[in-house]
Amino acid sequence: MTLKSDPTTYEAFRTEWVSEIEDAPNTVEKGRQFAIKLAGDWLDVDPNEDDFHYVDGSGDGGIDIAYLHRSPSDNTELSPEIDNAEKEGDTWYLFQSKYGTAIQGSDVIVREAKKVFATLFGDRKVSNDAADVVERLQNFMRQRSDGRDRLVLVIASVDPLDEKQSAQLDEVRQHGRDLMSKRGPTFDVESATVHRIFEISNERDQAQNRIVLELPGQFSELAPDAQVGTVSLFDLYEFLKAYRTKSGELDRLYEKNVRRWLGMTKSQKVNWGITKTLNENPNRFGLYNNGITFVADAFKQTGSSNVWTISNPYVVNGCQTTRTLFGVADPRLDGGTGDDDERDAWKLQLQDSSLVVKVVTIDDPKELLNITRFTNSQSAVRDRDLVSLDKHYNRWQVEMSYRHVRYLEIQRGGWNSRKGFEKQHPDASPRFTAVSGAREIKANDMLKLFGAAWLGYAGSAARRSEDFIPSPMGEDAPGNAGRVFRKIVALEDFSADDLLAADHLFAWGKQERFGGRGVGISRSYTRYLFYYTYVQLLRTILATNSSPETVPTHVITQATLRLAKSDGFSDLCRTACQVIDGYVNDDPNAPIFNDPGYLEAGTVEVFFKSERLDSTNIQTKAPNYINALGQTTAGMAISFGGQPTIMDGYREALTDLLV
């Protein structure tokens, strides 16, 4: 049983998705809320992150949302094994909100994009709210990155762009590249829509929205449902370019594979080699490469024997090959229309060079998963959209449904899809929207919280997400990908109860703005340390005849679920806040600033986003925190006037769970 593919129409999904936005008091506020929500869903990030910036009101310079996606190796202190020459690039996403009728107009996309360009080059006056973001962007543009860094303008709308609007995207892309040609980052433009979120949240075959493209090549039958052949590198590039134009984003092509591209740096040796061969010796490329594999709804010959049509294609093996080819070819071949002998000669080499391509037509989801995993030989990075295929996620979703009548979202947009479905089907069961204060529980976020608090990976959780979700490569995943997730699923008693307990802690912390922006360092950077502190306090309460570290995770979970029904939960959370506030605050003499881990890190941000705050290191790297925690637990055991201690009160409520 699974709840992830509730059938609903796009119209119902769209109505539900924008319902909160429509309640906004005015057009400006509607546009602002739309930009924040869509950017968060499209990027799959928390809008409260420090790198998520939005500007209110007029004078925004055409930039409604700016988000900096930092590469995993953008901090040499966090990744000392990678030197500056090998770092992957960072990406700034600049969102323009086009809610409702704002997208209408013959040249609105081009006109609004020019506002952004004028802002970036200092030719447009902006408000004080926008000035900080613009300064960050201008500094980013001045940095030399050899094409590693990217600046992406994102047009955010409800419905997909029409043909004329897509053509405007191409015009803006070309104009932006001309302007940025002598600056650090590579420029691109993409389309983000509510319709795209709907597509991600529903496994369906929507013939009316099927992407059908031509792919020239020489193919022969490998099996009744498979063809194998060769395609020139130039034709493959043209195919990728056409796909981006039609879909609005190239990354959609990799959703059945590993969506995130690994980059073209020396630290990614395969892609670095692909790049070097493409630039210097493309006619040898096919000899050095194992080829790529597509899955598609259909693959048929056209009237020409060497031209085929492919419907709803996805790359399941060859993400790094195709994405690197596009990253090398697009700036060189789509960078202008003037005479360029070197470019023309290189283009001829691409036309004379071929790559082996397999195309499999398939509609069985299980077989698709097998093809995706077994043909993918790249060094895969996680795909947050693919976790919905994981058996554990599906089991937890069903458990959450029948145990707690709560909706566990395991795929972006799933909650909005479910709400739309329940409106269309009043007799639907279970009925999540009938529960008081109904909202989704995000599986990925709760796994990260559980790993940080219950298992003690507070620093790692603040640093990266890939450790806490399954890697498509399983045990063969490189580095730390999926390492904490594997520890979680190895727990004998882990269930939806643990995710619900984590959600109680998440909701309380969000209310107190842990992880929020502009709330001081005692809240901005300490979200995961707060979760960890709560669990450490609870461990001490529960451990009466043993060491707190030996208290089983399921006992902590059951204690949290019980406390959540009383004031005791908020009281314990507030006690955890006192530990945090005493340890880290804006006072230059705060205990944190004398801890060895902070002195090594040099900044608060790096300190909290490092393994120094994982339980294996926290004793030696943050002894002042350990002292603050110890003083607080000692205070909970002190009796005043012969009255029961705070510790006694908790233990009386949790008697049968004491260890």
N, C-alpha and C positions, 0 to 999 in steps of 0.2 A: 504494500500500500504506500502511496505517496501523495502528498498534497501540493506538489510543486507545479503541476501543470493544469490547474483549474481552468476549464475553457471559459473564456470571456472575450468579449469583442473589444476592439481598440477604442470604440466610442465610449464604452462603459469604463474602461481603464483610464482613458483621458479625463473623463468627468470626475472620477474619484481622485486622480492625481492632482488636479488643479482645484479641488474643492476648498482646500485650506487657503489657497492663494486668492480665490474669488471673495473670500471674507475680508480681505485687506481693505482699508478705508478709502484708498484712492489709487489712481493709475500708477503713480510713481512707486508706491509701496508694493503694488502687485508685481511690477516689473522686478523690483529688488528681491522679493521673496521667491519669485520664479527663478531668477538667476542663481540664488543660493541653493535652492533645492535641486535644480537640474544639474548644476555643476557638481554638487555632492554625489548625486546618483550616477552621473556620467563618468566621473573620475573614480567613483567608489571610495570617497574619502569623507572624513568627518569635517563639516564646515567650521568646527571649533579649533581645528589644528592651527598651529602658529603660522604655517605657510599659506593659509587661506585668508586672502584679504578681500574685503569688499568696501565699496565707497558709496555713501548715501547722498542722495540729492543731486543738484546740478553741479557743474564744474568737474565732472568725473573724467573728462577727457576722452569719453567714448569707452571707458573701461569700467564695467560693472563689477566684475569679479576677476581677481588675479590669484592664481595658485602656482606655487613653485614646487614642482616635483623634483626632489633631490635624488640623484643617482645613489645606489648603495655604496659607492666608493667615493662620494664627494667630500668626505672628511678623512684625511690621512691618519688622523688620530684614532678614528674608529676602525679604519682598515689599514693598519700600518704596512701590510704586505704589498700594497699597491702604491706606487709612487705617482707623482703628479703627472708624469708623461703618459701614464697608463689609465688615468681616471676616465670613467664614462662621463658623459655630459649631463647637465641639468636641463630641465624644460620649464619655461614659464607658459602657462595657459592663460590667455586673456579672453574673458567671456564678455560678449555683448548680448544683453537680454533683449529679445524681440518677442515679447509676449503679446498675444492677441493680434491686433491690427498693426502693431509696430513693424511687422515684417513686410507689410504690403508696400507697394511702390515699385516703379520700374527700375530704379537704381539704388534702392535703400541700402543694400549690402555694400556696394562700392562707396557710396557717400559716407556711410558710418565708419567704414574701415579707414577712410582718409582722415577722419577725426583722430583715430588711434595713431596713425602714422605721424600726424602733426604733433600729437602729444609726446610721442616717444622722441621726436627730434627737437623738442623744445619750442615748437612754433605755435603752441596753443596754451593759453593760460588755464590752470586748473585750480580747484579749491584746495584749501589746506588739508582736507581729508585725503585727497588724491595725491598730494605732493610727495608723501613718503613712499608710496607705491611707485610713482613715476621715477623717483630718484633711484630706487632699487633696480628698476628696469633699465634705466640709462647706464648705471654702473655695470649691469649684466651685459649690456650691448658693447661696452668698451673692453670687456675682458677678451683676451685672445684664447680661443678654444679649438681652433683648427677644425671647425665644423661639428664639434661634439655637442655643444649646447644648442638648444632649440628654443624658438619663440613661436608659439602657436596661437593664432587668433581663432577663437571658437564662436561661431554664430549659433546662439541658443534660441530655439523656437519650439513650438508645440508640435506642429505637423512637419513632415518631411518637406524639404525644399523642392520647388518645381524645376523644370528644365532651365528656365531663364535664370532663376536664382542660383542654380548650380553653375551656370556659365559665369555668373558674377563672382562666385567663389574662385574659379580659375583665373579671372581677371585680377582679383585681389591678390591671389597667390603670386602671380607673375610680377605685379607691381611691387609687392612686398619684398620679393627676392631681388629685384633690381635695386631697391633702396638699401637692402641689407648686404649687398654683395661684397662690400669692403669692410663689413663689421664682423663681430665675433660669432653670433649665433646664426643658425640656419632658420629661415622663416618658412612657416606653413600655415594653412588655414583649414579648418574642419567644421563640420556641422554636427551639433548636438541637439537631439530632439526627444520629446516625450515618447514619440512613436518608437524610437530606438530602444528606450528603456522597456517599453511594452514588448518588443521583439525579444529582448534578452530574457524577460520574465516568463515567456511562454514558449514551450516546445510545440511547434505547429508547422503545418505546411500551408502557407498563405500564397496561393497561386497568384493572387492579384498583386502581390508585392515581390514576386520572384525576380531575382537578378539573373538576367540572361545576357551573356557576352560571347563574342567570337574569340576563338583561340586557334590561330593558324598553326599547322604542324602536320607531320606525317605519322599516322597512328595505325596500329594493327591490333587485332583482338588478342588479349592475353587470357581472358576467361569470358564467359557469357556476360558478366557484369563489369568487365574491366578492359581498358585499352592501354597500350603502352606505345610510346613514340618519342619523337624529338621535336623540340620547339626552339627557335632561335632566341638568343638572349634579348635581342631587340623586340621581337614579337612578345616575349614574356613581359618585358618592361611595359610595352604598350597595353598589354592586358591588365597589368597591375594599375596603371594610370587610369584606364577606363573604369576599373572596379572602384577606385577611389572616387571618381567623378560621380558614378551612379549611386554608391552607397553612402558617400559623405565622409567615410573614414576607412583607411586601408586596414586598420587593425581588426575590423570585423571579419576579414578573410581568415583570421587565425583563431576564431573562437572555439573551434573543435580541436585545436592543438594547444600550444602554449602561447597565450596571447601576447605576453610581453617579449619584445625583441631585446636581445642581449647587448646590442650596440656593436660598434666597429672599432674597438680600441684594442691595444696590445694585450690587455688583461683578458679579452675574449679572443683567444688565439685562433679559433676556427674562423670567426668573422673577420678578424684582422687579415688572415690569409686570403679569404674570399675577396676582401677589398683590394688587397695588394695585387692579386691576379687580375681582377677586373680592370684596374687602372693601368697595369703595366703589360699584361699579356692575356687579353680576354679570349684569344683564339685557342688557348689551352685550358680554358675554364671547364669545359665539359669533361675533359679527361681527369680532372682533379676532383670532380664532384659526383656524389652518388645519385643525384637527381632529386625530384620532388614528387609528392603524392597528393592528388586532389581527391576529395569525395564530393559528389554532386547528385542532384536529383535526376539529371538527364545529361547525356553527352551524345550528340548526333552530328553527322556530317551535313553540311549545307550543300548547295548546288555545286560548289567547288570541292574537289576531292581532298584538297589540303586545308580546308577551313571547316572548323567544327564549332558548334554552339554548345555552351556549357551552362547549366541552370543551377543556381544557388550553390556555387562552388565554395569549398573550404579547403585550405591547406592543412593537412594533418601530419605531413612530414616535409620539412623544407622551409619552415618559418624563417630561420636564420639566413638561408640561401636567398630566398625571394626578397626578404625585407632589406637585406644588405645590397642586393642588386638594385632595388628601387632607391635606396639611400645614396648609392653612388651615381646611378644614371640620371635620376630626376634633376638634380642641380646642374648637371652637365648638358643634358639634352633639352631641358625645359627652361633654360636660363636666358633665352633671348632668341631673336629671329635674324640677327645680323650674320654676316659672313664670318666663319671661324673654321679655318682649314683643319686645325687640330681636332676640333669637335667632330667635324664631318668624317675625318679619317677614323676616329674612334667609333663612331656610329656604324661605319662599314664593317669594322671588326666584330661588333656585336651582331650584325646581320649575318655574318659568316660563321658565327659560333653557336653551337647548339647544346641543349641540356636534355637529359632523359626525363620524361614526364609520364607518370601513371595517373589514370583517372578511373575511379571506382564509383559506380552508381549504386547507391545503397539507401535503404530506408529503415533498417533495423537498428534501433539505438544501441543495443548491446554489441552488435557487430561493429558499429561505428566506434564505440569506446575501445574495442579491441584493436581496431586499425589505428586509432589515434595513439594508443599507448605502445603497441608493438612495432609500429613503423617509425616512431619518433626516436631518432638516435641522437638528437641534439642535447646539449647541456641545458635542460629545461628549467625555466623559472616558473613559479606558480601562476595559476590562472584562477582568480577569485570567482570567475563565472563558472568554471568547470567543477567546483566543489559540489555542486548540486548533483553530480553523478556519483559522488562517494556514498557507499552503502551506509556509513555511520550517520551522515547528515540526514539521509532519508529516514533512518530508524529514529533518530532523535526528534525529527519533525512529527512523526506519528505519535511518539511517546508524549511530546509536549501537548499534542492535541487531545488525546484521551485522558491523560493524567491531570492536566491543568487548564484545558480549554484556552490555550494561548497559541498564537501563530508564530512559529519559528521560521523566520525568513532565511532560506538557504540560497536564494537567487535574487539578484537585484530586481526591484519592482514587484516581487512576489506579493507583498502585502497589499499594494494598490490593486493588483490583479484580483486578489482574493476578495477585497472589499467590493469591487465591481461585480464579481461573480455572485456574492451574497445578495446584492441589491437586485440582480437579475433573477435570482432563485431564492425567494423568501423561505422556502422549505429546506434550504441547504443545511446539512448537518456534518460536522459541528458548525455552530454559528458563532464565530469569533467576535463579530462586531456587536453582538448582544451583551458581551461582558462589559462591565463598568470600566471606563478608562481604557478601552481596547486600543492596543497598539502592537506593533510587531516586536519580536525579540530577534535581533540580528545574530545569527549563529557565529559568524566569524569574529565579531566583536566580543562575544561572550567567551569563546575559546581563548582569545587573547587575554581577557581579564582573568579567567580561571588559571591560565598558565602563569600569569604574573603574580597572583595572590595565593592561590592554593599550592602551586608548585615552586614559587619563589623566583620567577624570571621577570622581576619588575623592570630591571634595566633593559633587558633584551626586548621586552614588549614595547617600551618607549622608542626603541631604536628601529625595529623592523617588524613586519607582519608575516613574512614568508615562513618564519620558524613555527608559526602557530596554526597553519592550515596545511592540508595534505598536498604533497607534491605529486604531480602525475607520474613521476619516476619512482615513487615509493622509497624503498630502502636505498635505491641507487641514486637518489637525488644528491647533487653536489653540495658541498659546504654544509650549512646549517638548515637548508630548506626542509621544512616539515619535521624538524627534530623534536620540538615540544609537542606537536600534534601527536606524534607517535607515542610519546610518553603518556599523553592523555588517554588515548584509546587503549593503551595497555593496562590502564587501571581497571580492575575487575568490576568495580561498582559504578563506573561513570555512566551517567544517564541524563535525561532531560531535567531531572531534579537539580543537577549541578549547574546546568545552564540557567535555570530559573533563579537559583540562589545568586548566581553571578549577576543576573539582571537586576535583582533587588539592590545589590551593591552599586551597580552602574547607575541606576535611577537616582539613588541618594547622592552619589558623587556629582552627577550632572546638575542636580538641583543646587548644589553648593559650588557649581562652576569649576570643578576640577577639570583641568585640560582646556579651560576657556582662554580667550584672548584678552589681554589688557587687564588682568585681575591680579597682577603681582606674581612673583616667582613662587610663593607658597601655594598657589593654585595652578598657575600656567603649566609648570613642569612636573608636578608631583602626583598626577593622576594615578599612575600605576603604583607608586610608593604608598599612596593612600590606601589602595585596595590591599596591598601587601600588609600594611600596618593593621588594618582591621582584622585580617586573618591571624596575624601574630598575637594580637590581644585575645582573640577567641581561642586560639591554641592554648594560651596560658590558663584561661578560665577552665577549659575542658580537661587539661592535664593535671589530675590530682595525685596520681601515683606513678607518673611517668614523665619523661621529657616532653615538652611541647612539640618537638619535631616529630614525635612518634604518633601523634594524633592522626588517624586516617582521614583522608580527604572527604569520604562520604559522611563522616561524623561532623565535620565542619559544615558541610552542606545542609545536613538535617538540622543542625543547631541554628543556622542562618534562616532556614525556612520557618522554623518555629519562632525565632525572635522577630521575624518580619511581621508577625501578626500582633505584635505588642510594641509598646514604647521602648522596650529594651534594645531594639535594633537601632533606632535613631540615637539613643544614648551612647551605645557603643561606637557608632560612627562618629559622633561628636568627640568622643574620647580619642579616636584615631586622628581627628582633625587637630586636637590639642598637641599631639605628638608632632605632627607635621609642622604646625605653626611655631612650635618651640624650636624646632630643628632648622628650618629654613624660612627666612623672611628677608625683608628689604634692609634690615639693619646690617651694616658692614661687619658687626661683631657677632653675627649669628653663628651658631656652632658649625654649620655646614662649611663655612669658609676656612676652617682649620682642619678639616678632615683630609687625610692623605689622598683619597680618591679625587676630591675636588682640586687639590693642589696639582695633581698629575694632569687632570683634564684641562684646567685653565679657565673654563667657562661653566656656568650652571647647566646650559643646554647639553654640552658634551658629557658632563658628569651624569646627568639623569638619563641620557641616551647611550649608556654603555653597560657592559656586563659587570661593572664595579658594584652595581646595586642588585645584582642577582644574589640569591642566598648563599651561594658558594664563596662569594667575595665580600659580602657586606660587612662582616665582622671586622676585617682588616682595613677595608677601604672607607668605611663610614662608621668608625667607632663612636662618634658623637651622636649619631642616630641611634645606635644600639643603646647608648647610655640614656637617651631621652625616652626610648621605649621601655627600658628597664625601670626608670624612675616612675613612669606612669603606671606600670603594672604593680609596682610596689605600693604606690599610693592607693590603688584599688583594693589592696589587702589590709589597709589600716582602718581600725575601728575608732570612731569618734563617740565618746560618751557611752561606751558599752553597746552601741548600736551595731547591727550586722554590717559587715563591710560590703562594698559594692561587689566584690568578688563573690561573697556569699549569696548575694541576691541573684546573680546570674546562675550560679551553680544550683541553687534551689529550683530555678525554672528549667534547668537542663539536667536534672539529676540522672535520668536514665541514659544520658549520652556521655557522662563523665568517663574518662579513661584512667 
